[in-house]
Amino acid sequence: MTKNITFLGIETSCDETAAAVIRENDKGTADILSNIVSSQFSEHERFGGVVPELAARAHLENIEYIINRALEKSRTSLSQIDGIAATAGPGLVVCLTIGLNFGKSIAKFSNKPFMGVNHLEGHALSVGLQTKIKFPYLLLLISGGHTQFLIVEEVNKYKQLGTTIDDALGEAFDKTAKMLDLGYPGGPNVEKFSNFGDKHFFKLPEPIINKAGCNLSFAGLKTAVLRESKKINGDQKMKYNLAASFQNTVNKILYKKTKIAIEMFKEKTKSKNPKLVVAGGVAANKSIRKNLFNLSKEIKFETVYPDAKFCGDNAAMIAWAGIKRFNRKLSNNANISARSRWPLDEKAPYLKGPGLKL
């Protein structure tokens, strides 16, 4: 009988200190023995965003406790762990280095395999923690730092169909919250206060909506929000209207671009029953989920989401990616260094910067 592999996962790519113990099960999904996430909300709230030096200090202060807590809650000792996985990138290097070095040290001390995991691969595979899903599938990755459509062909094999040419969607949400003084964390607050506003009040731009395939752009939308925010003089109702109009515009953009991405996916994979996985922190947004559900009914495809607790940064998805890579005998990369940028599709063009033509 084949042993079910157990991994300790560590995540410190930004402002969450996280550790988890995950064991694969006979159903092809995971038994989540522990999943501990320590938020740094209070450290960064007064700045309205993440301060890298403060985040790194908080990781250093908390990580040993968080790892020990994950092991204790899972009732698993290091001797029962088959391998260690830690996020190696992309992210803030000062933060990544802390989790990465702790993971390497534990692996060295306990003589276990070590996997430096791509944070984006963690998101790409996170749906498999609770749902057995076959390759290939289309991934819409929407987070604070990334917005991409990718074909997930297999573990470690990805093909980018489209990406943001400027701001990530999560960044646009956070900046909108900051411009409207809706508080931190920005994304969830924009969603919350949108419920009190008229989503049709402001007519906002939908950049590159009719060109560039399923590439996306949010910088022009963000600029329009800034322009309108300066006109409303702190009027609370108008703030809510602008937040709702911003979110509605985002949904219109995602509706159109996802529709294009689905057709591209079907053409490239010859799939007649496409599946769309939506992952990353912004995938927890209920308005976006409803919007894409409506699209799936219109053009007949299945949409699958990780549980909301696995959409944001967490170590369960890192441990799961580690297990998946370990089972495929992908490298035990104990010498890997932290990387600020690490695309899933290394061959995809880098679509950012001045002079970009679409």
C-alpha angles and dihedrals in degrees: 000000000000115000118241107238121236123202136185110221127201126193126186104142096129132343103333121087104205141169131175141175114218131181124192114233137206092262092067093252132088138274104220103213093176138350114184120182122181112198122212092204096130094048094057104028096091091052094049092230145033117302105203097212092050091046092052092049091050091050091051092050096046110031100085091050093046093051092048090048091052091051093046094048091048090049087227128132125211089252088063094050115098097198148348126239125188133175110260097177174053101021143067106336094213088056098039092053093062097055092038094053093046090050093049091048093051091047091049094046094048095037092238131144115266127213122194101207131206106237090218091055087053089058092042093056098033094099087067092067089081107006126057106225133176127227135278107050135150116251126205104193111193118174143131093281106024141046114177146145111218137170107232099210096168140323106307092010119099136156120201116222099174143350142180112279092207129357125025115238094244090053090051090052092049094047091048090054090050093049090050094042092236095146137245135330086045106197098056090044093053088052091047097049093041087073089068096049141075107254092200096051097094125043104217129183124263102209119217089351094147100038144041096053111251095341113123139210129196104165094090091048090050091050091051090052089051091051094049093043090061091057099053098065095216095305103165097211091049090051089056091046091052093047090050092046091049092051092045090052090050089053092051090051093048091047093055097039095045090051089055092045092052091054091048090049092050091049095049098042099031086229117163094186105043122191123207118203114197112199141161132070096298090054087079089068106113094205091056091047092053091046094053091043088058090050091049090055091049098052099021112245132130120251119204128187134188113241109278091252089061095047096075124056110303139151096231091075090047092052090046092051088048091054092047092051092044092052090053091050092242114166125299090226104190091152095058117128129214113273126201091199124033117156119202090223104048091187096055116109117254101245102193137094140054119316094030113159122202 
